[in-house]
Amino acid sequence: MDRLTQIEAFVATAGRGSLTAAAQAEGVTPAVIGRRIDALEQRLGVRLMLRTTRRLSLTQEGAAYLEECQRLLNELANAEAAVSLGGVRARGHLRISAPAGFGRRHVAPRVAEYLDANPEVTVGLDLSDRIVDLVNEGIDCAVRVGELVDSSLTSVRLGDMRRMVVASPAYLARHGAPATPDELGRHECLSLGQQRGWSFAEPKQKGSVRTIKVAGRLECNDGAVLHEWALAGRGLAWRSQWEVGEDLKAGRLVAVLEEYAAPPLGIYALYPQRRQMPLRLRLFIDLLRETYRAPGYWEQG
């Protein structure tokens, strides 16, 4: 059995959530899709999916393999497009969703750049912090930062994002800098809420991450306000690099506890599983990935 056919059956089933849905999309029976996945698992010598009559879930190995398969299929599609599309240009409408703050700074400028390069495409950009339903709301691509919970969508990792503890030079001059996360209890910490904590790595325990509850006189559920308070010297804030990179470079903020920084989060593009990705979407995802992985991009804010 063709290896590519097996991989496509696995990706389609994982993306659509069932053998039946994958079979309908491929125009075959569920039994055929099942045999292809069985052959793939047998060839690899590992279980990729746990299948019951009611539920399908990926094993840990299956989840890791899925990400690699999606990347390979996308690269194959790009290679074929490069030699076969020739003068064909991207056309049509593209609907994109992104978190509000991140989207304003790091998606909207890319949309403008993308439209300049693709004059026959129109774009609708939805900036919202809610988790949109891509299929039911007709969204072509959602940009998300952090761990993914919806395995029914295809994902492409665009880059990495660090979070860090920052403060203004004025605050550090008055109160000093914490030497370890345990010293945060003696500082004014600007928090999104008491129910949330700040995550730190344990340098002596590789791969270990702990969350510390912080407290202070100021709380706000808006990260932009916490950013402004940190700039005003009101306390320490735990912010993403995309938000404070420019301030760090200009010296308006200083990063502390860097040796305890938790592992970076992923930045992803999510889209509904399709047999062939539209050229307009592929070009947009490629632009984001190239931008976010460029050396020094996040240090520029």
C-alpha positions in Angstrom: 0.0 0.0 0.0 1.3 3.4 -0.9 2.9 5.2 2.0 1.6 8.6 1.1 -2.0 7.2 0.9 -1.6 5.8 4.4 -0.3 9.1 5.7 -3.1 11.1 4.1 -5.7 8.7 5.6 -4.1 9.2 9.0 -4.1 13.0 8.8 -7.6 13.1 7.4 -9.0 10.9 10.2 -7.2 12.9 12.9 -8.3 16.2 11.4 -12.0 15.2 10.9 -12.3 13.2 14.1 -13.7 10.0 12.7 -13.1 7.3 10.1 -16.5 8.0 8.6 -15.8 11.7 8.0 -12.4 11.0 6.5 -13.9 8.3 4.3 -16.7 10.6 3.0 -14.1 13.3 2.2 -12.0 10.7 0.3 -14.9 9.0 -1.4 -14.2 5.6 0.0 -15.6 3.4 2.8 -14.6 3.7 6.4 -13.2 0.2 6.2 -10.7 1.3 3.5 -9.5 4.2 5.7 -9.2 1.8 8.7 -7.1 -0.6 6.7 -4.8 2.2 5.6 -4.2 3.3 9.1 -3.8 -0.2 10.3 -1.1 -0.7 7.6 0.6 2.5 8.7 0.7 1.5 12.4 2.0 -2.0 11.5 4.7 -0.5 9.3 5.8 1.9 12.0 5.4 -0.6 14.8 3.5 1.8 17.0 -0.1 2.6 17.9 -1.1 6.1 16.5 -4.8 6.1 17.3 -7.1 4.7 20.0 -10.4 3.9 18.2 -13.7 2.8 19.7 -17.2 2.9 18.3 -17.8 6.3 19.9 -14.5 8.0 20.1 -11.2 8.4 18.4 -8.1 9.8 20.1 -4.4 10.2 19.3 -1.8 8.5 21.4 1.3 10.5 22.4 3.2 9.1 19.5 0.3 9.8 17.2 0.1 13.4 18.2 3.8 13.9 17.5 3.6 12.0 14.2 0.6 14.0 13.1 2.4 17.3 13.4 5.3 16.0 11.3 2.9 14.5 8.7 1.0 17.8 8.4 4.3 19.7 7.9 5.5 17.2 5.2 2.1 17.3 3.3 2.2 21.1 3.4 5.8 21.1 2.1 4.8 18.6 -0.6 1.9 20.9 -1.7 4.2 23.9 -1.7 6.7 22.0 -3.9 4.0 21.0 -6.4 2.6 24.5 -6.5 6.1 25.9 -7.2 6.4 23.8 -10.4 2.8 23.5 -11.5 1.1 26.8 -10.8 3.6 28.9 -12.7 1.9 32.2 -13.3 -1.3 31.3 -11.3 -1.9 34.0 -8.7 -3.7 33.8 -5.4 -7.3 34.9 -5.6 -10.4 35.1 -3.4 -11.3 36.1 0.1 -9.4 35.0 3.2 -11.0 35.2 6.7 -8.4 35.3 9.5 -8.9 35.3 13.3 -6.3 36.3 15.9 -6.1 37.4 19.6 -6.8 41.1 19.9 -3.6 42.5 21.3 -1.3 40.1 19.4 -3.3 40.6 16.3 -3.0 44.4 16.3 0.8 44.3 16.6 1.8 41.2 14.7 -0.9 40.0 12.4 -2.5 43.2 11.0 0.8 44.6 9.7 1.4 41.3 8.0 -2.0 41.4 6.4 -1.2 44.7 4.8 2.1 43.3 3.6 0.3 40.3 2.2 -2.3 42.3 0.3 0.5 44.4 -1.3 2.0 41.2 -2.7 -1.4 39.6 -3.6 -3.6 42.2 -5.2 -6.4 39.8 -6.2 -7.0 38.6 -2.6 -9.3 40.3 -0.1 -9.0 39.8 3.7 -11.3 39.9 6.7 -9.4 40.1 10.0 -11.3 39.3 13.2 -9.5 40.3 16.3 -11.0 38.7 19.4 -9.7 36.9 22.5 -12.5 34.3 22.4 -11.9 30.9 20.8 -13.6 31.0 17.5 -15.3 28.0 15.8 -13.5 28.0 12.5 -15.8 25.6 10.7 -19.1 27.1 11.8 -18.0 30.7 11.5 -16.3 30.3 8.2 -12.8 31.2 9.3 -10.0 30.1 7.0 -7.2 30.5 9.5 -6.8 31.3 13.2 -3.6 32.5 14.8 -3.2 31.3 18.4 -0.5 31.6 21.0 -0.1 28.8 23.6 -1.0 25.2 24.0 -3.5 23.8 21.5 -6.6 21.9 22.8 -8.5 21.3 19.6 -6.9 18.3 17.7 -9.6 18.3 15.0 -7.9 21.2 13.3 -4.7 21.2 11.2 -1.9 23.2 12.9 1.3 24.8 11.7 3.8 26.0 14.2 4.8 29.5 13.1 7.3 30.3 15.9 8.0 30.4 19.6 7.0 33.0 22.2 8.6 33.6 25.6 7.0 35.1 28.7 9.1 37.1 31.1 9.0 39.1 34.3 9.6 42.8 33.6 9.7 46.0 35.6 10.7 49.6 35.0 14.1 50.9 36.0 12.4 53.2 38.4 10.7 50.3 40.2 13.9 48.3 40.4 15.8 51.3 41.7 13.3 51.6 44.6 12.7 48.0 45.4 15.6 46.0 43.9 15.2 43.0 41.6 14.1 39.5 42.9 16.9 37.0 42.8 14.6 34.0 42.7 10.9 33.4 42.1 10.5 32.8 45.8 11.2 36.5 46.4 8.2 37.6 44.5 6.2 37.6 47.7 8.1 40.7 48.8 7.3 42.6 45.6 4.3 44.4 44.1 3.2 41.9 41.4 0.7 43.2 38.7 -1.6 40.2 38.2 -4.4 39.3 35.8 -6.1 37.8 38.9 -5.5 35.7 41.9 -6.6 32.6 40.2 -3.6 32.8 37.8 0.0 32.2 38.6 3.3 32.9 36.9 5.3 29.9 35.5 9.0 29.3 36.1 11.5 26.7 35.2 13.6 24.9 37.8 17.2 25.2 36.7 18.3 22.2 38.8 15.5 20.0 37.5 15.6 19.9 33.7 12.1 20.0 32.2 10.4 20.9 35.5 8.1 23.9 35.6 6.3 25.3 38.6 3.5 27.9 39.0 3.7 30.6 41.7 0.7 32.5 42.9 1.5 36.2 43.0 -0.1 39.1 44.8 -0.1 42.9 44.8 -2.2 46.0 45.3 -3.2 46.1 41.6 -5.0 43.6 39.5 -6.6 43.9 36.1 -8.0 41.4 33.6 -6.6 43.5 30.7 -3.0 42.7 29.9 -2.5 46.1 28.1 -3.3 47.8 31.4 -0.8 45.7 33.3 1.8 46.7 30.7 1.1 50.4 31.2 1.3 50.0 35.0 4.7 48.2 34.6 6.0 51.1 32.5 4.7 53.5 35.2 6.8 51.8 37.8 3.8 50.3 39.7 5.3 46.8 40.0 6.5 43.6 38.3 4.5 42.2 35.4 4.6 38.8 33.7 4.2 39.6 30.0 4.8 38.1 26.6 7.9 39.1 24.6 5.7 40.2 21.7 4.2 42.9 23.9 7.4 44.2 25.7 10.2 43.5 23.2 10.3 47.2 22.0 10.3 48.4 25.6 13.1 46.1 26.6 15.2 47.3 23.6 14.6 50.9 24.5 15.3 50.4 28.2 11.8 51.4 29.4 11.5 47.9 30.9 14.0 45.4 32.3 13.7 41.7 32.3 14.4 39.9 35.6 14.5 36.2 36.7 15.6 35.3 33.1 17.5 32.2 34.4 14.1 30.9 35.6 12.2 31.5 32.4 9.7 28.8 31.5 10.0 27.0 28.1 8.5 29.1 25.3 5.0 28.7 24.0 4.1 28.0 20.4 2.5 30.4 18.0 0.3 28.4 15.6 -1.8 28.8 12.5 -4.9 26.6 12.7 -7.2 25.8 9.8 -9.8 23.1 8.9 -8.4 20.0 7.3 -8.5 20.2 3.5 -7.2 17.8 0.9 -5.6 20.8 -0.9 -4.8 24.1 0.9 -5.9 27.2 -1.1 -2.9 29.1 -2.5 -4.1 32.3 -0.8 -4.0 30.6 2.6 -0.7 28.9 2.0 1.0 32.1 1.1 -0.3 33.9 4.2 0.9 31.1 6.5 4.3 31.1 4.8 4.6 34.9 5.4 3.7 34.6 9.1 6.2 31.7 9.6 9.0 33.5 7.8 8.3 36.7 9.8 8.0 35.1 13.2 11.1 33.0 12.8 13.3 35.8 11.5 16.3 36.5 13.8 15.7 39.4 16.1 12.0 39.9 15.1 10.6 39.7 18.6 13.3 41.8 20.2 12.0 44.6 17.9 8.6 44.4 19.6 
